[in-house]
Amino acid sequence: DVKVTQSSRYLVKRTGEKVFLECVQDMDHENMFWYRQDPGLGLRLIYFSYDVKMKEKGDIPEGYSVSREKKERFSLILESASTNQTSMYLCASSLRSGRPYEQYFGPGTRLTVT
Amino acid sequence: QKEVEQNSGPLSVPEGAIASLNCTYSDRGSQSFFWYRQYSGKSPELIMSIYSNGDKEDGRFTAQLNKASQYVSLLIRDSQPSDSATYLCAVMGFYNQGGKLIFGQGTELSVKP
């Protein structure tokens, strides 16, 4: 079974703090993704990566950065957290070939910025 | 026009009935299609993937794809209260940069006992 884990289920941070969200997958997937999900807005892609050290902006990259130093790990960084970044953050991964492009999600991190 | 459209619902069906969830997409070159189930407060879970025109069955679930009409649907037979969730349709476009999927907004399904 594919397993995607995220570092925290719930996180509370203060405005202006630097926040790190980590995601690890154990299935040797090439592609990894960070989404945020808000009521009424659906899933929105923040950043994705198709290889180590490669990153691509998604639909809403402003205020975020990412790091992928190892194939299994993809980190999302909020450089200076703001209240409008309060959200559910979801990490996902997928293969580049084989069972093409099925994305598997981690359990999510509910981030509250106060 | 949104790239992937779903009726937001809620769709309410009685227990034991067939629930029909629909999704249309705008990119005619799309090749891969997925249905996810998401319970409240949980992350999306992949339930079906379909790549060719026609029907694909897995237990009580049937995915139907019609590329000419740019339409994909999910049928849930013998619906159970445990099927109550939001169902997300996802599509991979022709230019599938890095495995990126386009998600619909989701349809909320409520199965009444």
gemmi code that builds the backbone of each chain (N, CA, C; Angstrom):
import gemmi

chains = {
    "A": [
        ("ASP", (0.840, -1.194, 0.000), (0.000, 0.000, 0.000), (0.880, 1.252, 0.000)),
        ("VAL", (0.402, 2.244, -0.761), (1.097, 3.521, -0.774), (0.891, 4.201, 0.563)),
        ("LYS", (1.966, 4.750, 1.099), (1.804, 5.482, 2.330), (2.429, 6.861, 2.173)),
        ("VAL", (1.607, 7.867, 2.437), (2.061, 9.251, 2.447), (1.811, 9.779, 3.847)),
        ("THR", (2.847, 10.266, 4.474), (2.696, 10.788, 5.832), (3.033, 12.277, 5.853)),
        ("GLN", (2.369, 12.971, 6.756), (2.623, 14.393, 6.952), (3.018, 14.614, 8.398)),
        ("SER", (3.858, 15.595, 8.615), (4.534, 15.739, 9.910), (3.577, 16.023, 11.056)),
        ("SER", (2.503, 16.749, 10.803), (1.570, 17.086, 11.885), (0.144, 16.980, 11.383)),
        ("ARG", (-0.795, 16.595, 12.241), (-2.210, 16.637, 11.884), (-2.813, 18.006, 12.171)),
        ("TYR", (-2.380, 18.599, 13.258), (-2.863, 19.926, 13.640), (-1.661, 20.783, 14.028)),
        ("LEU", (-1.734, 22.054, 13.619), (-0.633, 22.963, 13.904), (-1.218, 24.349, 14.150)),
        ("VAL", (-0.740, 25.014, 15.186), (-1.164, 26.383, 15.469), (0.083, 27.247, 15.505)),
        ("LYS", (0.094, 28.275, 14.685), (1.247, 29.169, 14.589), (0.779, 30.615, 14.689)),
        ("ARG", (1.726, 31.485, 15.007), (1.417, 32.915, 15.102), (1.769, 33.619, 13.804)),
        ("THR", (1.093, 34.699, 13.547), (1.373, 35.536, 12.379), (2.842, 35.921, 12.358)),
        ("GLY", (3.462, 35.780, 11.170), (4.864, 36.143, 11.012), (5.843, 35.013, 11.235)),
        ("GLU", (5.392, 33.914, 11.818), (6.294, 32.781, 12.039), (6.614, 32.079, 10.733)),
        ("LYS", (7.767, 31.450, 10.692), (8.126, 30.599, 9.568), (7.624, 29.195, 9.884)),
        ("VAL", (6.924, 28.606, 8.940), (6.273, 27.321, 9.184), (6.771, 26.292, 8.166)),
        ("PHE", (7.101, 25.120, 8.676), (7.549, 24.020, 7.819), (6.532, 22.883, 7.894)),
        ("LEU", (6.043, 22.456, 6.741), (5.199, 21.275, 6.685), (5.952, 20.232, 5.872)),
        ("GLU", (6.046, 19.029, 6.461), (6.825, 17.992, 5.786), (5.937, 16.852, 5.315)),
        ("CYS", (6.323, 16.276, 4.206), (5.593, 15.166, 3.616), (6.604, 14.102, 3.197)),
        ("VAL", (6.292, 12.865, 3.531), (7.166, 11.746, 3.168), (6.329, 10.643, 2.546)),
        ("GLN", (6.800, 10.112, 1.424), (6.129, 8.961, 0.802), (7.115, 7.806, 0.684)),
        ("ASP", (6.564, 6.595, 0.786), (7.437, 5.420, 0.846), (7.335, 4.545, -0.391)),
        ("MET", (6.803, 5.075, -1.498), (6.592, 4.240, -2.684), (7.457, 4.634, -3.856)),
        ("ASP", (8.512, 5.383, -3.617), (9.445, 5.725, -4.689), (8.764, 6.518, -5.816)),
        ("HIS", (7.772, 7.327, -5.459), (7.058, 8.128, -6.452), (7.905, 9.309, -6.900)),
        ("GLU", (7.858, 9.586, -8.225), (8.622, 10.714, -8.744), (7.922, 12.045, -8.462)),
        ("ASN", (6.599, 12.043, -8.592), (5.840, 13.296, -8.487), (5.315, 13.513, -7.074)),
        ("MET", (5.437, 14.734, -6.601), (4.853, 15.088, -5.305), (4.186, 16.451, -5.410)),
        ("PHE", (3.146, 16.646, -4.592), (2.281, 17.817, -4.725), (1.917, 18.369, -3.344)),
        ("TRP", (1.735, 19.688, -3.288), (1.135, 20.331, -2.125), (-0.114, 21.084, -2.561)),
        ("TYR", (-1.223, 20.803, -1.837), (-2.495, 21.473, -2.055), (-2.931, 22.148, -0.753)),
        ("ARG", (-3.808, 23.115, -0.911), (-4.582, 23.559, 0.240), (-6.058, 23.424, -0.124)),
        ("GLN", (-6.869, 23.192, 0.914), (-8.286, 22.973, 0.686), (-9.071, 23.838, 1.651)),
        ("ASP", (-9.932, 24.663, 1.102), (-10.759, 25.562, 1.885), (-12.214, 25.385, 1.482)),
        ("PRO", (-13.138, 25.526, 2.439), (-14.566, 25.357, 2.122), (-14.991, 26.253, 0.964)),
        ("GLY", (-15.665, 25.664, -0.008), (-16.170, 26.425, -1.146), (-15.153, 26.704, -2.235)),
        ("LEU", (-13.862, 26.425, -1.955), (-12.819, 26.709, -2.955), (-12.182, 25.438, -3.500)),
        ("GLY", (-12.489, 24.320, -2.912), (-11.961, 23.060, -3.430), (-10.478, 22.903, -3.172)),
        ("LEU", (-9.888, 21.972, -3.887), (-8.450, 21.718, -3.798), (-7.714, 22.680, -4.722)),
        ("ARG", (-6.730, 23.357, -4.176), (-5.938, 24.272, -5.005), (-4.467, 23.886, -4.897)),
        ("LEU", (-3.824, 23.765, -6.047), (-2.445, 23.324, -6.102), (-1.503, 24.489, -5.797)),
        ("ILE", (-0.599, 24.257, -4.846), (0.341, 25.305, -4.444), (1.649, 25.155, -5.233)),
        ("TYR", (2.266, 23.990, -5.094), (3.504, 23.666, -5.796), (3.516, 22.176, -6.080)),
        ("PHE", (4.295, 21.785, -7.078), (4.541, 20.371, -7.291), (5.972, 20.152, -7.749)),
        ("SER", (6.374, 18.889, -7.695), (7.750, 18.530, -8.035), (7.729, 17.197, -8.767)),
        ("TYR", (8.424, 17.111, -9.881), (8.451, 15.865, -10.650), (9.802, 15.165, -10.532)),
        ("ASP", (10.708, 15.730, -9.737), (12.003, 15.085, -9.540), (12.714, 15.787, -8.384)),
        ("VAL", (13.748, 15.156, -7.881), (14.537, 15.774, -6.806), (15.072, 17.116, -7.289)),
        ("LYS", (14.969, 18.093, -6.407), (15.436, 19.463, -6.633), (14.652, 20.207, -7.711)),
        ("MET", (13.639, 19.577, -8.298), (12.809, 20.264, -9.292), (11.514, 20.707, -8.622)),
        ("LYS", (11.052, 21.903, -8.986), (9.794, 22.389, -8.450), (9.102, 23.238, -9.503)),
        ("GLU", (7.774, 23.194, -9.449), (6.975, 23.988, -10.377), (5.876, 24.675, -9.588)),
        ("LYS", (5.579, 25.913, -9.938), (4.482, 26.617, -9.289), (3.148, 26.031, -9.726)),
        ("GLY", (2.257, 25.976, -8.767), (0.895, 25.593, -9.067), (0.041, 26.818, -9.288)),
        ("ASP", (-1.189, 26.746, -8.828), (-2.133, 27.845, -9.067), (-2.026, 28.977, -8.064)),
        ("ILE", (-1.541, 28.669, -6.859), (-1.513, 29.695, -5.801), (-0.183, 29.643, -5.044)),
        ("PRO", (0.954, 29.918, -5.685), (2.246, 29.781, -5.004), (2.629, 30.949, -4.095)),
        ("GLU", (1.922, 32.051, -4.193), (2.336, 33.257, -3.459), (2.313, 33.000, -1.956)),
        ("GLY", (3.401, 33.352, -1.320), (3.517, 33.206, 0.127), (4.057, 31.857, 0.566)),
        ("TYR", (4.366, 31.006, -0.400), (4.863, 29.656, -0.113), (6.159, 29.394, -0.875)),
        ("SER", (6.952, 28.487, -0.355), (8.081, 27.934, -1.098), (8.145, 26.445, -0.773)),
        ("VAL", (8.952, 25.715, -1.534), (9.062, 24.272, -1.322), (10.516, 23.850, -1.427)),
        ("SER", (10.750, 22.647, -0.926), (12.084, 22.069, -1.005), (11.947, 20.577, -1.227)),
        ("ARG", (12.739, 20.059, -2.172), (12.768, 18.601, -2.368), (14.222, 18.185, -2.559)),
        ("GLU", (14.852, 17.833, -1.459), (16.252, 17.419, -1.457), (16.402, 15.917, -1.641)),
        ("LYS", (15.384, 15.157, -1.246), (15.371, 13.705, -1.420), (14.079, 13.301, -2.102)),
        ("LYS", (14.137, 12.189, -2.810), (12.986, 11.765, -3.610), (11.742, 11.565, -2.754)),
        ("GLU", (11.903, 11.049, -1.545), (10.748, 10.681, -0.741), (10.173, 11.841, 0.080)),
        ("ARG", (10.836, 12.973, 0.103), (10.452, 14.048, 1.016), (10.210, 15.356, 0.262)),
        ("PHE", (9.084, 15.999, 0.573), (8.716, 17.262, -0.072), (8.208, 18.196, 1.015)),
        ("SER", (8.872, 19.308, 1.172), (8.545, 20.232, 2.256), (7.880, 21.482, 1.710)),
        ("LEU", (6.884, 21.947, 2.443), (6.218, 23.211, 2.135), (6.599, 24.210, 3.211)),
        ("ILE", (7.006, 25.411, 2.792), (7.472, 26.424, 3.730), (6.619, 27.679, 3.587)),
        ("LEU", (6.098, 28.131, 4.708), (5.421, 29.418, 4.767), (6.430, 30.381, 5.369)),
        ("GLU", (6.955, 31.268, 4.552), (8.060, 32.121, 4.987), (7.649, 33.045, 6.147)),
        ("SER", (6.466, 33.581, 6.074), (5.948, 34.457, 7.126), (4.437, 34.244, 7.184)),
        ("ALA", (4.031, 33.381, 8.082), (2.634, 32.939, 8.105), (1.680, 34.122, 8.301)),
        ("SER", (0.562, 34.042, 7.593), (-0.482, 35.054, 7.737), (-1.809, 34.351, 8.004)),
        ("THR", (-2.766, 35.093, 8.531), (-4.044, 34.478, 8.913), (-4.763, 33.888, 7.705)),
        ("ASN", (-4.549, 34.462, 6.516), (-5.230, 33.917, 5.338), (-4.594, 32.618, 4.844)),
        ("GLN", (-3.577, 32.139, 5.540), (-2.994, 30.834, 5.229), (-3.521, 29.749, 6.171)),
        ("THR", (-4.464, 30.120, 7.006), (-5.172, 29.115, 7.802), (-5.955, 28.227, 6.851)),
        ("SER", (-5.693, 26.935, 6.901), (-6.277, 26.033, 5.913), (-5.914, 24.594, 6.239)),
        ("MET", (-6.506, 23.674, 5.462), (-6.071, 22.272, 5.468), (-5.048, 22.115, 4.345)),
        ("TYR", (-3.884, 21.590, 4.696), (-2.832, 21.378, 3.702), (-2.679, 19.877, 3.439)),
        ("LEU", (-2.712, 19.552, 2.158), (-2.664, 18.152, 1.754), (-1.471, 17.912, 0.844)),
        ("CYS", (-0.761, 16.846, 1.133), (0.351, 16.411, 0.299), (-0.103, 15.184, -0.484)),
        ("ALA", (0.393, 15.030, -1.694), (0.073, 13.855, -2.500), (1.292, 13.442, -3.305)),
        ("SER", (1.293, 12.190, -3.751), (2.383, 11.724, -4.600), (1.837, 10.813, -5.680)),
        ("SER", (2.603, 10.661, -6.764), (2.192, 9.779, -7.849), (3.414, 9.299, -8.610)),
        ("LEU", (3.216, 8.194, -9.311), (4.251, 7.693, -10.202), (4.258, 8.490, -11.494)),
        ("ARG", (5.394, 8.482, -12.163), (5.463, 9.100, -13.482), (5.038, 8.114, -14.554)),
        ("SER", (5.128, 6.810, -14.275), (4.743, 5.799, -15.271), (4.224, 4.581, -14.543)),
        ("GLY", (3.841, 3.562, -15.270), (3.299, 2.363, -14.633), (1.821, 2.531, -14.410)),
        ("ARG", (1.387, 2.726, -13.172), (-0.012, 3.028, -12.868), (-0.099, 4.547, -12.980)),
        ("PRO", (-0.286, 5.053, -14.200), (0.000, 6.466, -14.444), (-0.833, 7.452, -13.649)),
        ("TYR", (-0.164, 8.250, -12.893), (-0.657, 9.513, -12.389), (-1.737, 9.417, -11.328)),
        ("GLU", (-2.013, 8.234, -10.791), (-2.926, 8.177, -9.654), (-2.245, 8.867, -8.490)),
        ("GLN", (-2.907, 9.860, -7.942), (-2.328, 10.577, -6.807), (-2.858, 9.984, -5.506)),
        ("TYR", (-1.949, 9.822, -4.554), (-2.298, 9.315, -3.235), (-1.993, 10.410, -2.221)),
        ("PHE", (-2.968, 10.631, -1.349), (-2.890, 11.761, -0.429), (-2.445, 11.327, 0.967)),
        ("GLY", (-1.761, 12.222, 1.635), (-1.499, 12.077, 3.054), (-2.717, 12.468, 3.867)),
        ("PRO", (-2.648, 12.349, 5.195), (-3.807, 12.617, 6.044), (-4.152, 14.095, 6.177)),
        ("GLY", (-3.246, 14.972, 5.793), (-3.528, 16.399, 5.878), (-3.012, 17.027, 7.156)),
        ("THR", (-2.696, 18.313, 7.083), (-2.328, 19.121, 8.246), (-3.276, 20.300, 8.309)),
        ("ARG", (-3.998, 20.393, 9.418), (-4.883, 21.556, 9.599), (-4.083, 22.631, 10.323)),
        ("LEU", (-3.762, 23.677, 9.578), (-2.950, 24.777, 10.104), (-3.839, 25.951, 10.473)),
        ("THR", (-3.648, 26.434, 11.681), (-4.322, 27.647, 12.131), (-3.263, 28.695, 12.421)),
        ("VAL", (-3.415, 29.859, 11.791), (-2.492, 30.970, 12.046), (-3.251, 32.053, 12.801)),
        ("THR", (-2.757, 32.394, 13.981), (-3.477, 33.365, 14.833), (-2.723, 34.693, 14.927)),
    ],
    "B": [
        ("GLN", (-15.469, 29.083, -18.484), (-15.854, 27.705, -18.183), (-14.772, 27.050, -17.337)),
        ("LYS", (-15.205, 26.407, -16.226), (-14.249, 25.699, -15.400), (-13.722, 24.493, -16.163)),
        ("GLU", (-12.471, 24.099, -15.834), (-11.867, 22.990, -16.549), (-12.532, 21.665, -16.222)),
        ("VAL", (-12.920, 21.474, -14.962), (-13.608, 20.263, -14.527), (-14.818, 20.715, -13.711)),
        ("GLU", (-15.992, 20.300, -14.143), (-17.218, 20.751, -13.484), (-17.995, 19.588, -12.906)),
        ("GLN", (-18.456, 19.792, -11.689), (-19.334, 18.834, -11.022), (-20.481, 19.603, -10.388)),
        ("ASN", (-21.629, 18.952, -10.282), (-22.714, 19.523, -9.496), (-22.317, 19.474, -8.025)),
        ("SER", (-22.483, 20.596, -7.339), (-22.014, 20.650, -5.955), (-22.885, 19.857, -5.003)),
        ("GLY", (-24.156, 19.638, -5.424), (-25.070, 18.919, -4.554), (-25.624, 19.843, -3.485)),
        ("PRO", (-26.070, 19.310, -2.333), (-25.950, 17.894, -2.026), (-26.907, 17.015, -2.825)),
        ("LEU", (-26.407, 15.814, -3.138), (-27.222, 14.804, -3.774), (-27.688, 13.856, -2.685)),
        ("SER", (-28.972, 13.725, -2.561), (-29.528, 12.873, -1.516), (-30.217, 11.674, -2.139)),
        ("VAL", (-29.841, 10.473, -1.699), (-30.466, 9.254, -2.190), (-30.822, 8.371, -0.999)),
        ("PRO", (-31.865, 7.551, -1.149), (-32.197, 6.631, -0.060), (-31.241, 5.438, -0.057)),
        ("GLU", (-31.089, 4.842, 1.095), (-30.266, 3.649, 1.219), (-30.753, 2.572, 0.255)),
        ("GLY", (-29.794, 1.941, -0.435), (-30.120, 0.887, -1.383), (-30.307, 1.369, -2.815)),
        ("ALA", (-30.420, 2.663, -3.009), (-30.615, 3.221, -4.352), (-29.274, 3.349, -5.076)),
        ("ILE", (-29.360, 3.706, -6.362), (-28.162, 3.995, -7.148), (-27.898, 5.499, -7.090)),
        ("ALA", (-26.680, 5.849, -6.720), (-26.268, 7.253, -6.744), (-25.476, 7.490, -8.013)),
        ("SER", (-25.790, 8.564, -8.711), (-25.121, 8.886, -9.975), (-24.450, 10.246, -9.861)),
        ("LEU", (-23.148, 10.253, -10.005), (-22.358, 11.475, -9.876), (-21.741, 11.786, -11.229)),
        ("ASN", (-21.817, 13.032, -11.620), (-21.414, 13.414, -12.973), (-20.302, 14.445, -12.971)),
        ("CYS", (-19.532, 14.421, -14.063), (-18.383, 15.321, -14.179), (-18.149, 15.606, -15.656)),
        ("THR", (-17.984, 16.865, -16.011), (-17.614, 17.216, -17.380), (-16.280, 17.947, -17.350)),
        ("TYR", (-15.548, 17.860, -18.459), (-14.223, 18.473, -18.527), (-14.062, 19.182, -19.854)),
        ("SER", (-13.182, 20.160, -19.877), (-13.079, 21.019, -21.059), (-11.946, 20.640, -22.014)),
        ("ASP", (-10.888, 19.985, -21.503), (-9.739, 19.651, -22.341), (-10.020, 18.366, -23.119)),
        ("ARG", (-10.285, 18.503, -24.408), (-10.667, 17.350, -25.226), (-9.564, 16.301, -25.304)),
        ("GLY", (-8.310, 16.707, -25.082), (-7.203, 15.765, -25.162), (-6.923, 15.009, -23.876)),
        ("SER", (-7.736, 15.188, -22.854), (-7.508, 14.529, -21.559), (-7.501, 13.020, -21.711)),
        ("GLN", (-6.616, 12.368, -20.940), (-6.389, 10.932, -21.114), (-6.711, 10.112, -19.877)),
        ("SER", (-6.640, 10.713, -18.705), (-6.764, 9.949, -17.464), (-7.774, 10.625, -16.564)),
        ("PHE", (-8.603, 9.779, -15.908), (-9.725, 10.304, -15.138), (-9.837, 9.537, -13.832)),
        ("PHE", (-10.139, 10.263, -12.773), (-10.091, 9.662, -11.443), (-11.287, 10.126, -10.617)),
        ("TRP", (-11.743, 9.230, -9.739), (-12.745, 9.592, -8.742), (-12.145, 9.380, -7.356)),
        ("TYR", (-12.315, 10.396, -6.522), (-11.867, 10.340, -5.138), (-13.069, 10.512, -4.223)),
        ("ARG", (-13.008, 9.866, -3.075), (-14.008, 10.048, -2.024), (-13.335, 10.767, -0.861)),
        ("GLN", (-14.029, 11.752, -0.312), (-13.482, 12.495, 0.814), (-14.536, 12.615, 1.907)),
        ("TYR", (-14.266, 11.965, 3.023), (-15.111, 12.131, 4.197), (-14.774, 13.445, 4.876)),
        ("SER", (-15.750, 13.980, 5.585), (-15.578, 15.270, 6.248), (-14.372, 15.247, 7.195)),
        ("GLY", (-13.461, 16.189, 7.021), (-12.291, 16.295, 7.882), (-11.160, 15.351, 7.521)),
        ("LYS", (-11.350, 14.554, 6.474), (-10.318, 13.591, 6.057), (-9.745, 13.988, 4.707)),
        ("SER", (-8.712, 13.274, 4.284), (-8.102, 13.561, 2.983), (-8.767, 12.730, 1.895)),
        ("PRO", (-8.631, 13.132, 0.638), (-9.235, 12.371, -0.464), (-8.620, 10.985, -0.599)),
        ("GLU", (-9.476, 10.039, -0.934), (-9.068, 8.649, -1.108), (-9.446, 8.224, -2.519)),
        ("LEU", (-8.488, 7.696, -3.267), (-8.756, 7.252, -4.636), (-9.664, 6.026, -4.617)),
        ("ILE", (-10.771, 6.087, -5.382), (-11.646, 4.927, -5.472), (-11.697, 4.324, -6.863)),
        ("MET", (-11.515, 5.129, -7.902), (-11.570, 4.591, -9.267), (-10.676, 5.418, -10.176)),
        ("SER", (-10.073, 4.749, -11.134), (-9.408, 5.441, -12.223), (-9.889, 4.813, -13.529)),
        ("ILE", (-9.998, 5.616, -14.569), (-10.470, 5.108, -15.857), (-9.742, 5.841, -16.965)),
        ("TYR", (-9.355, 5.092, -18.003), (-8.529, 5.672, -19.051), (-9.129, 5.485, -20.440)),
        ("SER", (-10.067, 4.532, -20.590), (-10.647, 4.221, -21.898), (-12.147, 4.456, -21.871)),
        ("ASN", (-12.689, 4.746, -23.022), (-14.141, 4.892, -23.151), (-14.857, 3.630, -22.688)),
        ("GLY", (-16.012, 3.835, -22.063), (-16.796, 2.690, -21.630), (-16.941, 2.662, -20.130)),
        ("ASP", (-17.267, 1.483, -19.623), (-17.513, 1.293, -18.206), (-16.378, 0.524, -17.555)),
        ("LYS", (-16.133, 0.851, -16.292), (-15.187, 0.093, -15.481), (-15.841, -0.143, -14.130)),
        ("GLU", (-15.919, -1.399, -13.745), (-16.634, -1.758, -12.521), (-15.658, -2.235, -11.450)),
        ("ASP", (-15.932, -1.833, -10.213), (-15.156, -2.301, -9.070), (-16.105, -2.386, -7.881)),
        ("GLY", (-16.580, -3.597, -7.625), (-17.542, -3.787, -6.538), (-18.833, -3.048, -6.818)),
        ("ARG", (-19.228, -2.184, -5.884), (-20.473, -1.421, -6.077), (-20.279, -0.169, -6.919)),
        ("PHE", (-19.045, 0.113, -7.306), (-18.736, 1.320, -8.055), (-18.554, 1.012, -9.540)),
        ("THR", (-19.119, 1.879, -10.383), (-18.890, 1.813, -11.826), (-18.544, 3.206, -12.322)),
        ("ALA", (-17.400, 3.315, -12.978), (-17.032, 4.565, -13.631), (-17.364, 4.441, -15.110)),
        ("GLN", (-17.889, 5.513, -15.671), (-18.257, 5.534, -17.086), (-17.567, 6.718, -17.738)),
        ("LEU", (-16.928, 6.475, -18.880), (-16.210, 7.527, -19.579), (-16.705, 7.641, -21.013)),
        ("ASN", (-16.987, 8.865, -21.429), (-17.378, 9.155, -22.802), (-16.542, 10.340, -23.254)),
        ("LYS", (-15.441, 10.056, -23.936), (-14.519, 11.129, -24.331), (-15.135, 12.032, -25.388)),
        ("ALA", (-15.984, 11.495, -26.252), (-16.605, 12.331, -27.288), (-17.472, 13.419, -26.663)),
        ("SER", (-18.153, 13.065, -25.584), (-19.008, 14.021, -24.887), (-18.272, 14.715, -23.751)),
        ("GLN", (-17.016, 14.334, -23.498), (-16.200, 14.934, -22.444), (-16.906, 14.828, -21.106)),
        ("TYR", (-17.230, 13.598, -20.772), (-18.109, 13.327, -19.647), (-17.631, 12.060, -18.955)),
        ("VAL", (-17.545, 12.137, -17.623), (-17.210, 10.948, -16.842), (-18.166, 10.900, -15.652)),
        ("SER", (-18.624, 9.695, -15.332), (-19.582, 9.577, -14.239), (-19.177, 8.447, -13.305)),
        ("LEU", (-19.743, 8.488, -12.120), (-19.530, 7.441, -11.127), (-20.897, 6.993, -10.634)),
        ("LEU", (-21.161, 5.698, -10.756), (-22.393, 5.129, -10.221), (-22.056, 4.315, -8.978)),
        ("ILE", (-22.848, 4.517, -7.945), (-22.690, 3.731, -6.726), (-23.976, 2.939, -6.544)),
        ("ARG", (-23.860, 1.630, -6.673), (-25.045, 0.774, -6.515), (-25.234, 0.426, -5.052)),
        ("ASP", (-26.507, 0.124, -4.701), (-26.825, -0.277, -3.323), (-26.175, 0.699, -2.337)),
        ("SER", (-26.476, 1.968, -2.505), (-25.844, 3.007, -1.678), (-26.056, 2.744, -0.192)),
        ("GLN", (-25.025, 2.996, 0.585), (-25.058, 2.813, 2.027), (-24.814, 4.149, 2.733)),
        ("PRO", (-25.316, 4.316, 3.948), (-25.030, 5.559, 4.680), (-23.531, 5.847, 4.768)),
        ("SER", (-22.700, 4.794, 4.785), (-21.249, 4.999, 4.841), (-20.684, 5.577, 3.550)),
        ("ASP", (-21.481, 5.618, 2.491), (-21.049, 6.258, 1.243), (-21.232, 7.773, 1.293)),
        ("SER", (-21.876, 8.265, 2.327), (-22.074, 9.711, 2.458), (-20.725, 10.396, 2.590)),
        ("ALA", (-20.402, 11.229, 1.612), (-19.090, 11.872, 1.521), (-19.139, 12.861, 0.362)),
        ("THR", (-18.046, 13.562, 0.171), (-17.890, 14.387, -1.030), (-17.053, 13.613, -2.035)),
        ("TYR", (-17.512, 13.582, -3.282), (-16.827, 12.842, -4.342), (-16.188, 13.838, -5.316)),
        ("LEU", (-14.903, 13.687, -5.483), (-14.124, 14.589, -6.331), (-13.770, 13.896, -7.635)),
        ("CYS", (-14.016, 14.579, -8.720), (-13.593, 14.125, -10.043), (-12.264, 14.822, -10.360)),
        ("ALA", (-11.318, 14.081, -10.919), (-10.023, 14.656, -11.283), (-9.648, 14.199, -12.688)),
        ("VAL", (-9.044, 15.091, -13.418), (-8.732, 14.840, -14.828), (-7.289, 15.232, -15.103)),
        ("MET", (-6.597, 14.398, -15.860), (-5.275, 14.792, -16.317), (-5.398, 15.304, -17.745)),
        ("GLY", (-5.009, 16.527, -17.963), (-5.107, 17.147, -19.271), (-4.088, 16.598, -20.251)),
        ("PHE", (-4.201, 17.009, -21.489), (-3.306, 16.527, -22.543), (-1.862, 16.899, -22.232)),
        ("TYR", (-1.665, 18.129, -21.810), (-0.318, 18.576, -21.445), (-0.145, 18.340, -19.953)),
        ("ASN", (0.135, 17.082, -19.590), (0.083, 16.693, -18.180), (1.404, 16.951, -17.482)),
        ("GLN", (1.714, 18.186, -17.367), (2.970, 18.615, -16.770), (3.154, 18.057, -15.368)),
        ("GLY", (4.155, 17.171, -15.221), (4.501, 16.686, -13.897), (3.417, 15.892, -13.204)),
        ("GLY", (2.478, 15.330, -13.972), (1.430, 14.536, -13.354), (0.338, 15.354, -12.695)),
        ("LYS", (0.252, 16.616, -13.071), (-0.730, 17.511, -12.458), (-2.151, 17.089, -12.819)),
        ("LEU", (-3.025, 17.033, -11.818), (-4.435, 16.739, -12.032), (-5.261, 18.006, -11.826)),
        ("ILE", (-6.353, 18.109, -12.553), (-7.309, 19.181, -12.340), (-8.509, 18.585, -11.608)),
        ("PHE", (-8.823, 19.134, -10.447), (-9.917, 18.619, -9.626), (-11.164, 19.467, -9.795)),
        ("GLY", (-12.319, 18.790, -9.804), (-13.576, 19.495, -9.690), (-13.808, 19.928, -8.255)),
        ("GLN", (-14.871, 20.676, -8.050), (-15.179, 21.197, -6.714), (-15.774, 20.131, -5.804)),
        ("GLY", (-16.223, 19.021, -6.413), (-16.771, 17.940, -5.599), (-18.284, 17.979, -5.517)),
        ("THR", (-18.870, 16.786, -5.412), (-20.314, 16.639, -5.192), (-20.525, 15.970, -3.852)),
        ("GLU", (-21.318, 16.611, -3.010), (-21.623, 16.038, -1.706), (-22.764, 15.045, -1.841)),
        ("LEU", (-22.547, 13.841, -1.401), (-23.557, 12.786, -1.448), (-24.029, 12.472, -0.040)),
        ("SER", (-25.352, 12.411, 0.116), (-25.938, 12.020, 1.387), (-26.843, 10.822, 1.148)),
        ("VAL", (-26.570, 9.721, 1.829), (-27.378, 8.513, 1.712), (-28.198, 8.388, 2.984)),
        ("LYS", (-29.511, 8.448, 2.825), (-30.426, 8.446, 3.968), (-30.868, 7.034, 4.309)),
        ("PRO", (-30.767, 6.642, 5.584), (-31.206, 5.294, 5.986), (-32.717, 5.127, 5.801)),
    ],
}
model = gemmi.Model(1)
for chain_id, residues in chains.items():
    chain = gemmi.Chain(chain_id)
    for i, (resn, *xyz) in enumerate(residues, 1):
        res = gemmi.Residue()
        res.name, res.seqid = resn, gemmi.SeqId(i, " ")
        for name, pos in zip(("N", "CA", "C"), xyz):
            atom = gemmi.Atom()
            atom.name, atom.element = name, gemmi.Element(name[0])
            atom.pos, atom.b_iso = gemmi.Position(*pos), 0.0
            res.add_atom(atom)
        chain.add_residue(res)
    model.add_chain(chain)
structure = gemmi.Structure()
structure.add_model(model)
structure.setup_entities()
